[in-house]
Amino acid sequence: MAEHNKHRISRRSALQIAGGVAAAGAVGGIAVSLGGGDSADAAQTGASPSPGASAGKPVFAHPGMLHNAGDLNRAKVRVAARREPWTAGWQRLTANRHSASTWTPRPQATVVRGGTGQNYVSLYNDIHAAYQNALRWKIGGTKENAEAAVAILNAWSATLTAVNGNADRFLAAGLYGYQFANAAELVRDHDGFDLARFQKMMLQVFHPMNEDFLTHHNGAVITNYWANWDLCNVASVMAIGILCDDRALFDRAVEYFKKGAGNGSIGNAIPFVHESGDLAQWQESGRDQGHTAMGVGQMGAICEMAWNQGVDLYGYDDSRFMKGAEYVAKYNLGGDVPFAKYTWRSGTGRGKYNEQAVISGIARGETTRPVWEILHYHYARRRRLSVPNITAMAEKVRAEGGGGDYGPNSGGFDQLGFGTLLYAK
C-alpha cells in the first residue's frame, strides 16, 4: 500500500489515550478524538468493569457493538442541531414503520427458516423494530420508543426456545443472533429489560447453532458454504460474547476471523490480493453482486464490533478488508477489476470440484444494501485513508435506511443499516 494508506492511529493507541482521559475524570466512559471536530465527535465507549470479566483480562465496553456511546451522542447532538447528513439519516429512521412505538411483537416458540412451516418473517421484523425503537430512544430521548424496544425483546426472550429449518436455519442463527444482540445492547440498562433472561436465550438458542455451524458446516466439505454463512455466525458469536460479557466467545470470533478454516475467515473470504496491491477479490464475486455486498456488510459489522472493544480487524493483514471492499465497490460502480480463477469443492466427503473463471455481472450496480457508510467513515474519516470507490458507493446510497426500506423479503433485513445517521463524522 502507498504511504498515504498507512494507519494514522492504532486502536490500541486510541484506547491508551482514552484511559488517560478516563483516569482524569471522564464520566460514563472514555472519550477520544480520532478526527478533530467538536465534542460531539468524541469517540466515547463505556469503560465500567463487566460482571463476567476475569481478573487481569480487558473488560467489555458498553454500549460496545455496532455503536459506542460516542456514536450515539454525536448523532443526538447533530440531529438536535438539524445538521446534515445526520438529519437526513434521522428522517430515514423516523419514517420507517418499524421504528413506531406502537409496534406489536409476534414472538414464536420455534422459528423456522427453510423448508416447511417457515415463520421467520416475524422474527426479523421484530428484531428490526426493537433496534429502530432503541435508536429513536437513544438519539431522540423518547421514552415510548425505549419501552417498545424493551417490550419486543422481553416478549421474545420469554417465548423463543428453538430455531429450526433446513440448512437455512444456520443463516437465521447467524443473522438474527448478531442483530438481536445489538438491539439488546442498546437497552441493556433500561428499567424493565430482563437482560439476564435475554442473555440466557442468546446462549441457549443462538450460540450453540453458531458454534455448530462454524465447527461442522452442516456436515459439508469445508468450502461448500459461501463466505456470508460463516461471517454472520462469526458476527453472532462476537455479539453474544459482548452482550454476555463472555471473553472466550469474543476471542473465539476474533480468532476465527483471522484463521478459521471456513470461507468466513478473512484469507478465504478475500482469497486474492491483486498485483496493484490496492484491490483484493471477494470470494463470492463470481457468484453475484448481491451476495457479495451482503458479505461486505457482515464483515463490516464484525470489524466495527471488534473496533469498539479495542481490537482492530479493519486493518488486519495489511488492511485486506479495505482492499476487498474497494474491489467490490469499484466493480459495482462500473469499473474494471481483475479476476483470478476461483475453485472450490461442494457437497459432502471430498466434494465436487467447481470453478469460476469470470466475475459475475448478476445484480451489478444494484448493491444498494446499507453497508457502505460504516466503511467510508472508518477508512476515510477515522483513518484518513484514500478509499475512492468505497466513498463513491457511500455517496451513491446516502442517506442509508434500514430494515423495511429495502423490500419486504429477508434480503432487505440482512443489515441493521442507518449508517449515515450513526457513523457520519
Secondary structure, DSSP 8 states (H G I E B T S, - for coil): --GGGS-SS-HHHHHHHHHHHHHTT-TTSEEE-SS-SSGGG-EEE--S--TT--TTS----SSBSS-BHHHHHHHHHHHHTT-TTHHHHHHHHHHSGGG-TT------SEEE-SSTT--THHHHHHHHHHHHHHHHHHHH--HHHHHHHHHHHHHHHTT--EEESSTHHHHHHHHHHHHHHHHHHHTTTSTT--HHHHHHHIIIIIHHHHHHHHHHGGGS-TTSS-HHHHHHHHHHHHHHHHHTT-HHHHHHHHHHHHH-SSTTSHHHHS-EE-TTSS-EE-TTTTT-HHHHHHHHHHHHHHHHHHHTTT---TTHHHHHHHHHHHHHHHHHTT-------EEEEESSTT-EEEEE-S---TTTT---SS-SHHHHIIIIIIS----HHHHHHHHHH-S--BTTSS-SSGGGGSS-B-HHHHH--
